Amino acid sequence: MAPATYSQFIRFLEEELAISSASISIALKHREHDPGPLPMILWQYGLVTLEELDRIYDWLETT
């Protein structure tokens, strides 16, 4: 993901889905030990619901 798109993605998570920066930081930390797509890590650790995960993938698809 390009740096500009990554910034937009983080902003989407925080503003549209109201995911706290602390939750995003937790997911990024776990990603270092268990590489994988950030949306799936957010879901695996219970930081987003399935509905939110669907919205995330819809956003990624259109961006």
C-alpha positions in Angstrom: 0.0 0.0 0.0 1.4 3.4 -1.0 2.2 5.8 1.9 -0.5 8.2 0.9 -3.1 5.4 0.6 -1.9 4.0 4.0 -2.5 7.4 5.6 -6.0 7.6 4.1 -6.7 4.1 5.3 -5.7 4.9 8.9 -7.8 8.1 8.7 -10.8 6.0 7.4 -10.4 3.6 10.3 -10.3 6.4 12.9 -12.9 8.7 11.5 -15.4 6.4 9.7 -15.2 3.4 11.9 -14.3 5.1 15.1 -11.4 2.8 15.8 -9.1 4.3 18.4 -5.4 4.9 17.5 -4.6 2.7 20.5 -6.4 -0.2 18.8 -4.7 0.4 15.5 -1.3 0.5 17.3 -2.1 -2.9 19.0 -2.9 -4.4 15.6 0.3 -3.0 14.0 2.3 -4.4 16.9 0.8 -7.8 16.4 1.4 -7.5 12.7 5.1 -7.5 13.4 4.9 -10.9 15.0 2.2 -12.4 12.8 2.4 -10.8 9.3 -0.8 -10.4 7.5 -3.4 -7.9 6.2 -4.1 -5.2 8.8 -7.9 -5.6 8.3 -7.7 -9.3 9.2 -5.5 -8.6 12.2 -8.0 -6.0 13.5 -10.8 -8.6 13.1 -8.8 -11.5 14.6 -8.1 -9.5 17.8 -11.7 -8.4 18.1 -11.0 -4.8 17.2 -13.6 -4.7 14.4 -16.8 -6.6 13.7 -17.5 -8.5 10.6 -19.7 -5.7 9.4 -16.8 -3.2 9.9 -14.4 -5.7 8.2 -16.7 -5.7 5.2 -16.7 -1.9 5.1 -12.9 -1.9 5.3 -12.6 -4.2 2.3 -15.2 -2.2 0.4 -13.2 1.0 1.1 -9.9 -0.8 0.0 -11.6 -2.0 -3.2 -12.7 1.5 -4.2 -9.5 3.2 -3.3 
